[in-house]
């Protein structure tokens, strides 16, 4: 990563309203450049697994303090045992019936804004956030220890969903996909790729997956429906995370994490010491512009809050402005990661030491990152992203591929 020292991208916090903060950048960067040369690959090659089987060449410069391993010697991963009835994705007690199945993994839209507030994100064990093009992001939410009767709005599948769904051995529910992407999802996931066009109501109800209020999923109904289709829904080994009540010694203070895809597309997490969670704020429209406003779950009306935040730095592969994949599942060597819990910032790593097993997060090779028991939000940013630290405990990432 490289640090900005000037006034570029200076964030002007001009006005505080009740539960709202104005947003905007001093030097607007509303559009991210499309890298040249990355679209020359043919989509057909994805089915042959050329990117999945390659070892990507290191091309990133990392933030101060992170030194990539000069070798690819693999340190054995540590997999912790969990008591019966404990969710290995949250470290919390859960209904054993929910744990006796594959996770349900649902694609949730964040754009257009009219689809907010989202439904069901507060019930997810883990939410992955990643870039989908044109300065927008999308979420892949994992439901395992808990179900939600309304999840959405559900939107289209993306190439990286095949990797993440295989790593967490889930059943993917998505609102259709481009033909080339759909082919990859079905090729990789087989009968565990369930698209809106092939699903009845329930488990997925509504119309027009490209509308703001379109389609919503019931995760328990999807589990039942998949079993009725004959999908193998046997319990999977989802160990890989480590949970501990006591926070590790932080490398720095971590009170705010802001990820800016553009000056109109912002995700900002603020630590709330009373609840011990990070609460999400997003840009919202008002008459005279945009403000940062609290994000809620429409199912509960309560603030969207997570105990753990993770930033994964990764290589995005761009085939077209809205067609990307991310190098994840073949990366055995440690890659840069940030961790936020209990108001602390910890620098560490992520890696995938074994195929079809969850991502491993470590403070250093062989030393597991102790997550706080609870839910985890993981944002995957490109290795070309830039970083600012506007104040003590505040971390801003300007997304770049």
C-alpha positions in Angstrom: 0.0 0.0 0.0 1.1 3.6 -0.3 0.2 6.4 2.1 -1.1 9.7 1.0 0.4 12.7 2.7 -1.1 15.6 0.9 -4.6 17.0 0.7 -5.8 14.6 -2.0 -9.0 13.0 -1.0 -9.3 15.2 2.1 -12.6 14.3 3.7 -14.7 17.4 4.5 -17.0 16.7 7.4 -19.1 19.9 7.0 -22.1 19.3 9.0 -23.5 17.1 11.8 -27.2 16.4 11.7 -29.1 14.2 14.0 -27.6 10.7 13.4 -26.2 12.1 10.0 -22.9 13.4 8.8 -22.3 15.2 5.5 -19.9 13.5 3.1 -17.8 14.5 0.2 -14.2 14.8 -0.9 -12.3 17.9 -1.5 -11.0 16.6 -4.8 -13.8 14.4 -6.1 -12.8 11.0 -7.5 -16.2 9.8 -8.6 -14.9 7.3 -11.2 -12.2 4.7 -10.7 -9.9 4.1 -13.7 -10.3 0.8 -15.5 -6.9 -1.0 -15.7 -5.7 -1.6 -19.2 -5.0 -5.0 -20.5 -6.9 -7.0 -18.0 -9.9 -7.6 -20.2 -8.0 -9.5 -22.8 -8.6 -12.8 -21.1 -11.5 -14.8 -22.5 -14.4 -15.8 -20.2 -14.2 -19.3 -21.6 -10.8 -19.7 -19.8 -12.5 -19.4 -16.4 -14.1 -22.8 -16.8 -10.7 -24.2 -17.5 -9.6 -22.8 -14.1 -6.5 -21.0 -15.5 -6.7 -18.2 -12.9 -7.7 -20.6 -10.1 -4.7 -22.8 -10.7 -2.1 -20.0 -11.2 -0.1 -18.5 -8.4 -0.6 -14.7 -8.9 2.6 -12.7 -9.1 3.1 -10.3 -6.2 2.5 -6.8 -7.5 1.4 -4.8 -4.5 3.3 -2.6 -2.2 2.0 -3.0 1.3 1.4 -0.6 4.1 4.3 0.1 6.4 4.9 -2.7 8.8 3.8 -5.6 6.5 6.5 -7.6 4.9 5.3 -10.4 2.6 7.0 -13.7 3.2 10.1 -14.1 0.9 9.2 -17.8 0.5 6.0 -19.8 0.1 6.9 -22.3 2.8 3.5 -23.2 4.3 3.0 -23.2 8.0 0.4 -25.8 9.0 -2.9 -24.3 9.8 -4.5 -24.7 13.2 -8.1 -25.9 13.3 -9.7 -25.6 16.7 -12.4 -27.9 18.0 -15.7 -26.5 19.1 -18.1 -27.9 21.7 -21.3 -29.4 20.4 -23.8 -26.7 19.7 -21.2 -24.0 19.1 -21.1 -22.3 15.8 -17.6 -22.4 14.3 -18.2 -19.2 12.4 -19.2 -17.1 15.4 -18.0 -19.0 18.5 -21.5 -18.6 19.9 -24.0 -21.2 21.0 -26.6 -22.0 18.2 -29.5 -24.2 17.5 -28.0 -27.6 16.7 -30.5 -28.2 13.9 -29.0 -25.1 12.1 -25.5 -26.5 12.5 -26.5 -29.9 11.0 -26.5 -28.6 7.5 -24.5 -26.6 4.9 -24.5 -22.8 5.3 -26.9 -20.8 3.1 -24.9 -18.0 1.3 -27.1 -15.2 -0.1 -26.2 -12.4 -2.5 -27.5 -9.1 -1.1 -27.6 -5.8 -3.0 -26.2 -2.5 -1.7 -27.2 -0.6 -4.9 -29.4 1.2 -5.8 -29.8 3.0 -2.5 -33.6 2.6 -2.8 -33.1 -1.0 -1.8 -31.8 0.0 1.6 -32.2 -0.7 4.5 -31.2 -4.3 3.7 -33.1 -7.2 5.2 -31.5 -9.9 7.2 -27.8 -8.9 7.4 -28.0 -8.7 11.2 -28.7 -12.5 11.3 -25.6 -13.5 9.2 -22.6 -15.2 10.8 -20.2 -13.6 8.3 -20.7 -11.0 5.5 -18.2 -10.6 2.6 -18.2 -7.3 0.9 -16.5 -6.8 -2.5 -16.3 -4.5 -5.5 -18.5 -5.2 -8.5 -17.6 -2.3 -10.8 -18.7 1.3 -11.4 -17.8 2.3 -7.8 -20.4 -0.1 -6.3 -20.1 -3.0 -3.9 -22.2 -6.1 -3.1 -22.5 -8.5 -0.2 -22.3 -12.3 0.2 -23.9 -13.2 3.5 -23.5 -16.5 5.3 -26.4 -17.9 7.3 -25.4 -20.9 9.5 -26.0 -20.5 13.2 -29.1 -18.4 12.6 -31.8 -18.1 9.9 -33.6 -15.1 8.5 -37.1 -15.2 7.0 -36.3 -12.2 4.8 -32.9 -11.6 3.2 -32.3 -9.1 0.5 -32.8 -7.5 -1.8 -31.2 -10.6 -3.6 -29.1 -9.7 -6.6 -27.0 -11.4 -9.2 -24.1 -13.9 -8.7 -20.5 -13.0 -9.4 -17.4 -15.0 -10.3 -15.9 -14.8 -6.8 -19.0 -16.4 -5.3 -18.0 -19.7 -6.6 -14.7 -19.6 -4.7 -16.2 -18.3 -1.4 -19.1 -20.8 -1.6 -16.7 -23.7 -2.0 -14.4 -22.4 0.8 -17.4 -22.4 3.2 -19.1 -25.4 1.5 -22.4 -23.5 1.3 -25.5 -23.4 -0.9 -25.5 -20.2 -3.0 -28.7 -18.3 -3.5 -28.5 -15.5 -6.1 -30.8 -13.5 -8.3 -29.6 -14.9 -11.6 -26.3 -13.9 -13.3 -24.8 -13.1 -16.7 -24.7 -16.2 -18.9 -21.0 -16.5 -18.7 -20.9 -16.1 -14.9 -23.8 -18.5 -14.4 -21.9 -21.1 -16.4 -19.0 -20.8 -14.1 -21.1 -20.9 -10.9 -22.9 -24.0 -12.1 -19.7 -25.7 -13.2 -18.0 -25.0 -9.9 -20.9 -25.5 -7.5 -23.2 -27.9 -9.4 -26.5 -28.3 -7.7 -25.5 -25.9 -4.9 -25.9 -22.9 -7.2 -29.6 -21.9 -6.9 -30.7 -19.0 -9.0 -34.0 -17.0 -8.8 -35.0 -18.1 -12.3 -35.1 -21.8 -11.1 -36.6 -21.2 -7.6 -40.2 -21.2 -6.6 -41.7 -19.0 -3.9 -40.9 -19.9 -1.2 -37.9 -20.0 -0.7 -37.3 -16.9 -3.0 -40.1 -14.5 -3.5 -40.7 -11.3 -5.4 -40.2 -10.0 -8.9 -37.5 -8.2 -10.9 -34.1 -8.9 -9.4 -32.9 -5.6 -10.8 -35.4 -3.5 -8.9 -34.8 -2.0 -5.6 -37.5 -3.8 -3.8 -37.4 -7.0 -5.9 -36.6 -10.4 -4.5 -36.1 -11.8 -1.0 -34.9 -15.1 0.4 -35.9 -17.2 3.4 -32.8 -19.2 4.5 -34.6 -21.9 6.3 -37.0 -22.5 3.4 -34.0 -22.6 1.0 -32.4 -25.4 3.2 -35.6 -27.4 3.0 -36.0 -26.8 -0.7 -32.4 -27.8 -1.5 -32.8 -31.0 0.5 -36.0 -31.7 -1.5 -33.9 -31.5 -4.7 -31.5 -34.1 -3.4 -28.7 -31.6 -2.7 -26.1 -33.1 -0.3 -26.8 -30.9 2.7 -24.7 -32.9 5.2 -22.8 -31.0 7.9 -19.4 -29.7 6.7 -16.1 -29.1 8.6 -16.2 -25.3 8.9 -13.4 -24.9 11.4 -10.7 -22.3 10.7 -11.6 -19.4 13.0 -10.4 -18.9 16.6 -12.5 -17.1 19.2 -11.4 -15.6 22.5 -13.2 -13.2 24.8 -10.0 -11.3 25.6 -8.8 -8.9 22.9 -5.2 -9.3 21.7 -2.7 -6.4 22.2 -3.5 -4.1 19.3 -0.9 -2.7 17.0 -2.8 0.6 17.0 -6.2 2.1 17.9 -9.0 1.1 15.6 -12.1 3.2 16.1 -13.2 4.0 12.6 -12.8 2.1 9.3 -13.9 3.9 6.2 -13.9 2.3 2.8 -14.5 4.8 -0.1 -15.3 3.4 -3.5 -16.0 7.0 -4.7 -17.1 10.1 -3.0 -20.7 8.9 -3.4 -20.1 5.3 -2.4 -18.9 5.0 1.2 -18.9 2.4 4.0 -17.9 3.7 7.4 -17.8 1.6 10.6 -17.6 3.4 13.9 -16.7 1.6 17.2 -19.4 1.8 19.9 -17.7 1.1 23.2 -21.0 0.6 25.0 -22.0 -2.4 22.9 -18.4 -3.5 22.0 -19.4 -3.5 18.3 -18.7 -1.6 15.1 -21.8 0.2 13.6 -22.2 0.8 9.9 -22.8 4.2 8.4 -23.4 4.8 4.7 -24.0 7.6 2.3 -27.6 8.6 2.0 -29.4 11.2 -0.1 -30.9 14.4 1.2 -32.2 17.4 -0.6 -28.9 19.2 -0.9 -26.6 16.3 -1.3 -25.3 13.3 0.6 -24.9 12.6 4.3 -23.5 9.7 6.2 -26.4 8.0 8.0 -26.8 5.0 10.3 -27.5 1.7 8.6 -30.3 -0.5 10.0 -31.8 -3.9 9.3 -35.3 -3.5 8.0 -36.3 -6.8 9.7 -35.5 -5.4 13.2 -35.2 -1.7 12.8 -32.0 -1.9 14.8 -28.5 -0.6 13.9 -26.4 -2.9 11.8 -23.5 -3.8 14.1 -20.7 -6.4 14.0 -18.2 -7.5 16.7 -15.3 -8.0 14.2 -14.2 -6.3 11.1 -11.6 -7.7 8.7 -10.0 -6.1 5.7 -8.5 -8.6 3.2 -6.1 -7.1 0.6 -6.3 -9.2 -2.6 -5.7 -9.1 -6.3 -8.7 -8.4 -8.4 -8.8 -9.7 -11.9 -10.8 -7.4 -14.2 -12.3 -8.8 -17.4 -14.7 -5.9 -18.0 -15.8 -2.9 -16.0 -18.5 -4.9 -14.2 -16.9 -8.4 -14.5 -14.3 -9.3 -11.9 -12.9 -12.2 -10.0 -10.6 -12.2 -7.0 -7.5 -14.4 -6.4 -8.4 -16.1 -3.1 -8.7 -19.9 -3.0 -5.2 -20.8 -4.3 -3.3 -18.4 -2.1 -1.4 -20.6 0.3 1.2 -17.9 1.4 0.1 -15.2 3.8 -1.6 -12.1 2.4 -2.1 -8.8 4.1 -5.1 -8.4 6.4 -6.3 -5.9 9.0 -8.4 -6.8 12.0 -10.7 -4.5 14.1 -12.2 -5.6 17.4 -12.8 -3.9 20.7 -11.5 -0.6 19.4 -8.1 -2.1 18.5 -6.4 -2.4 15.1 -4.3 -5.5 14.5 -2.2 -6.1 11.4 -2.1 -9.7 10.3 -2.6 -12.1 7.4 -5.1 -14.3 5.6 -4.5 -17.4 3.5 -6.2 -20.5 2.2 -4.0 -23.4 3.3 -6.4 -26.1 2.1 -8.9 -26.3 -0.7 -12.6 -26.2 0.2 -11.8 -25.1 3.8 -12.5 -21.7 5.3 -10.0 -18.8 5.1 -7.4 -18.8 7.8 -6.8 -15.5 9.6 -3.5 -15.1 11.6 -1.6 -12.4 13.5 1.5 -14.0 12.1 2.1 -17.4 10.4 0.9 -20.1 12.8 -0.6 -17.7 15.4 -4.4 -17.5 14.9 -6.2 -14.2 15.1 -8.5 -14.3 18.1 -11.8 -13.1 16.9 -14.4 -11.8 19.4 -17.3 -14.2 19.7 -19.9 -12.8 17.5 -20.4 -11.8 13.9 -17.7 -10.8 11.4 -17.8 -8.4 8.4 -15.0 -9.0 5.8 -14.3 -6.4 3.1 -12.1 -7.4 0.2 -10.1 -4.5 -1.2 -7.7 -4.4 -4.1 -4.0 -4.3 -3.6 -3.9 -1.0 -5.5 -6.0 0.7 -2.8 -4.6 3.7 -1.0 -4.7 4.5 2.7 -5.0 7.6 4.8 -5.0 7.9 8.5 -6.8 11.2 9.1 -6.7 10.9 12.9 -5.6 8.6 15.7 -7.7 5.4 15.4 -9.2 6.4 12.1 -8.4 4.4 8.9 -9.6 5.3 5.4 -9.1 3.1 2.4 -9.7 4.5 -1.1 -10.5 1.4 -3.1 -8.4 0.6 -6.1 -8.1 -2.6 -8.1 
